[in-house]
Amino acid sequence: MEAQNKQRIYDELDALFPDAGCELNHKNPFQLLVAVMLSAQTTDVSVNKVTPALFTAYPSAKELSEATEESLQDYIRSIGLYRNKARSIKKMAQILVEKYNGEVPNDYRSLVALPGVGRKTANVVMAEAFGVPAIAVDTHVARISKRLGFADRDDPVIVIEDKLMAEIPEERWIKMHHQLIHFGRYRCRAKNPDCHLCHLVDICLEDNKKV
């Protein structure tokens, strides 16, 4: 990508979302890990509606590991894939208790080895909970990366992640991750993007721009 276009993107995202951050409510790494796992194919807003009661009932990995799947389902029934998610967060909590004294490990390999934890979830936890530079590629990040030219249209998630890390300075990774999510969530949506308001529309590679 041309340096001029890259700087335009940085400047626009900084102007639109100077304080972009994680929108999943959490108080510690354990709550963050659970919330991110629950957020798969579900909005952060929906997750934030169920986690207060869930975390009150099960404030740590120990309590969560001892819960029945049925009781966990009752707390998260309103979000998508709640049965599978209840099973995954219980198994994850059990491993935390058995191997890590109930604490969330602060290294990537240990995180992705946990049940139900993939690359995106691990990267979010590493960046948000432990301040380790990482870029998590969700549907918003993938879409915006392709539209703005950081990645090619057919690139899979792992390739998009590698390209973003190669193009973007490491000190911007965490902030840029959140900014791309906000941009995709509130401006450059999958359907009905606000192209008429976008200052980057001239470099956008989307075929169906609404201008």
C-alpha positions as CSV (number, residue, x, y, z in Angstrom):
1,M,0.0,0.0,0.0
2,E,1.2,3.5,-0.8
3,A,2.5,5.4,2.2
4,Q,0.3,8.3,1.4
5,N,-2.9,6.3,1.5
6,K,-1.8,4.5,4.6
7,Q,-1.3,7.8,6.4
8,R,-4.7,9.0,5.2
9,I,-6.3,5.9,6.7
10,Y,-4.4,6.5,10.0
11,D,-5.5,10.1,10.1
12,E,-9.1,9.4,9.3
13,L,-9.4,6.6,11.9
14,D,-7.7,8.8,14.5
15,A,-10.1,11.6,13.8
16,L,-13.2,9.4,13.9
17,F,-12.3,7.1,16.7
18,P,-9.5,8.7,18.8
19,D,-10.4,6.7,21.9
20,A,-11.6,3.4,20.3
21,G,-11.3,0.5,22.7
22,C,-12.9,-2.8,23.7
23,E,-16.7,-2.6,24.0
24,L,-17.1,-5.8,25.9
25,N,-17.6,-5.0,29.6
26,H,-15.1,-6.8,31.8
27,K,-13.1,-6.2,35.0
28,N,-10.3,-8.7,34.7
29,P,-8.6,-11.1,32.1
30,F,-11.0,-14.0,33.1
31,Q,-14.1,-11.9,32.4
32,L,-12.6,-10.6,29.2
33,L,-11.8,-14.2,28.0
34,V,-15.3,-15.3,28.7
35,A,-16.9,-12.3,27.1
36,V,-14.8,-12.7,23.9
37,M,-15.7,-16.3,23.7
38,L,-19.4,-15.5,24.0
39,S,-19.2,-12.7,21.4
40,A,-18.6,-15.1,18.5
41,Q,-21.4,-14.5,15.9
42,T,-23.1,-12.3,18.4
43,T,-23.0,-8.5,19.0
44,D,-21.0,-7.0,21.9
45,V,-24.2,-5.3,23.0
46,S,-25.9,-8.7,23.4
47,V,-23.0,-10.1,25.3
48,N,-22.9,-7.1,27.7
49,K,-26.6,-7.8,28.5
50,V,-25.9,-11.3,29.8
51,T,-22.4,-11.1,31.4
52,P,-23.3,-9.0,34.5
53,A,-25.5,-11.8,35.9
54,L,-23.2,-14.5,34.7
55,F,-20.2,-12.9,36.4
56,T,-22.1,-12.3,39.6
57,A,-23.0,-16.0,39.7
58,Y,-19.6,-17.2,38.6
59,P,-17.0,-14.6,39.5
60,S,-14.0,-16.8,38.9
61,A,-12.8,-19.8,36.9
62,K,-13.4,-22.1,39.9
63,E,-17.1,-21.3,40.2
64,L,-17.6,-21.4,36.4
65,S,-15.8,-24.8,36.2
66,E,-18.2,-26.3,38.8
67,A,-21.4,-25.0,37.1
68,T,-23.6,-27.3,35.1
69,E,-23.9,-26.6,31.4
70,E,-27.6,-26.2,31.9
71,S,-27.2,-23.5,34.5
72,L,-24.8,-21.7,32.2
73,Q,-27.2,-21.9,29.3
74,D,-29.9,-20.2,31.4
75,Y,-27.6,-17.1,31.8
76,I,-26.6,-16.9,28.1
77,R,-29.8,-18.2,26.4
78,S,-30.4,-14.9,24.6
79,I,-27.2,-15.0,22.5
80,G,-26.4,-17.2,19.5
81,L,-25.0,-20.7,19.9
82,Y,-25.6,-20.6,23.6
83,R,-25.4,-24.3,24.1
84,N,-22.0,-24.7,22.4
85,K,-20.7,-21.6,24.2
86,A,-21.9,-22.9,27.6
87,R,-20.0,-26.1,27.0
88,S,-16.9,-24.2,25.8
89,I,-16.6,-21.7,28.6
90,K,-17.1,-24.5,31.2
91,K,-14.3,-26.6,29.6
92,M,-12.1,-23.5,29.4
93,A,-12.6,-22.8,33.1
94,Q,-11.8,-26.3,34.0
95,I,-8.5,-26.1,32.2
96,L,-7.7,-22.8,33.9
97,V,-8.3,-24.4,37.3
98,E,-6.4,-27.6,36.5
99,K,-3.3,-26.1,34.8
100,Y,-3.1,-22.4,35.7
101,N,-4.4,-22.1,39.2
102,G,-7.6,-20.4,37.9
103,E,-5.7,-17.6,36.1
104,V,-5.7,-16.7,32.5
105,P,-2.3,-17.5,30.9
106,N,-0.6,-14.5,29.4
107,D,1.0,-16.2,26.4
108,Y,-0.5,-16.8,23.0
109,R,0.2,-20.6,22.7
110,S,-1.4,-21.4,26.0
111,L,-4.5,-19.3,25.2
112,V,-5.1,-21.0,21.8
113,A,-4.7,-24.4,23.4
114,L,-7.8,-23.7,25.6
115,P,-11.1,-25.2,24.5
116,G,-13.1,-22.8,22.4
117,V,-10.3,-20.2,22.0
118,G,-9.1,-19.4,18.5
119,R,-6.7,-16.9,17.1
120,K,-9.0,-13.9,17.3
121,T,-9.9,-14.5,20.9
122,A,-6.3,-15.1,21.9
123,N,-5.2,-11.9,20.2
124,V,-7.9,-9.8,21.9
125,V,-7.0,-11.2,25.3
126,M,-3.2,-10.7,24.7
127,A,-3.7,-7.1,23.6
128,E,-6.6,-6.0,25.9
129,A,-5.7,-7.9,29.1
130,F,-1.9,-8.0,28.9
131,G,-1.0,-5.1,26.6
132,V,0.9,-7.3,24.2
133,P,0.7,-5.9,20.6
134,A,-1.6,-8.0,18.5
135,I,-4.3,-7.6,15.8
136,A,-7.4,-9.7,16.1
137,V,-9.2,-10.2,12.8
138,D,-13.0,-10.4,13.1
139,T,-15.6,-9.9,10.4
140,H,-15.3,-6.1,10.7
141,V,-11.5,-6.0,10.5
142,A,-11.5,-8.5,7.6
143,R,-14.0,-6.5,5.6
144,I,-12.3,-3.1,6.2
145,S,-8.9,-4.5,5.4
146,K,-10.1,-5.7,2.1
147,R,-12.0,-2.6,1.2
148,L,-9.1,-0.3,2.1
149,G,-6.5,-2.4,0.4
150,F,-4.6,-3.9,3.3
151,A,-5.6,-7.3,2.1
152,D,-6.9,-9.0,-1.1
153,R,-10.5,-10.0,-1.5
154,D,-10.0,-13.7,-1.2
155,D,-7.5,-13.6,1.7
156,P,-8.3,-15.9,4.7
157,V,-8.1,-14.5,8.2
158,I,-4.6,-15.7,8.9
159,V,-3.3,-14.0,5.8
160,I,-5.1,-10.8,6.6
161,E,-3.6,-10.8,10.1
162,D,-0.1,-11.3,8.6
163,K,-0.6,-8.5,6.1
164,L,-1.9,-6.0,8.7
165,M,1.0,-6.7,11.0
166,A,3.4,-6.2,8.1
167,E,1.8,-2.9,6.9
168,I,1.0,-1.3,10.3
169,P,3.7,-0.3,12.8
170,E,3.6,-2.5,15.9
171,E,2.9,0.4,18.2
172,R,-0.4,1.0,16.4
173,W,-1.6,-2.6,16.4
174,I,-3.8,-2.5,19.5
175,K,-5.4,0.9,18.7
176,M,-5.8,0.1,15.0
177,H,-7.5,-3.1,15.8
178,H,-10.2,-1.3,17.8
179,Q,-10.4,1.5,15.2
180,L,-11.0,-0.9,12.3
181,I,-13.8,-2.6,14.3
182,H,-15.4,0.8,15.1
183,F,-15.1,1.9,11.5
184,G,-16.7,-1.3,10.3
185,R,-19.4,-1.2,13.0
186,Y,-20.4,2.4,12.8
187,R,-19.3,3.8,9.4
188,C,-18.3,1.1,6.8
189,R,-20.9,-1.5,7.5
190,A,-21.3,-4.6,5.5
191,K,-24.7,-3.4,4.3
192,N,-25.6,0.3,3.9
193,P,-22.2,1.8,4.5
194,D,-22.0,5.6,4.9
195,C,-20.0,6.0,1.7
196,H,-21.3,9.6,1.3
197,L,-19.7,10.6,4.6
198,C,-16.4,8.7,4.1
199,H,-13.2,10.6,3.4
200,L,-11.6,7.3,2.2
201,V,-14.2,6.4,-0.5
202,D,-11.8,7.3,-3.3
203,I,-9.3,4.6,-2.2
204,C,-12.0,2.0,-1.3
205,L,-11.9,-1.1,-3.4
206,E,-15.5,-2.1,-2.7
207,D,-17.4,-2.8,-6.0
208,N,-20.7,-1.6,-4.7
209,K,-19.8,1.7,-3.2
210,K,-22.9,3.8,-2.4
211,V,-21.8,7.2,-3.9
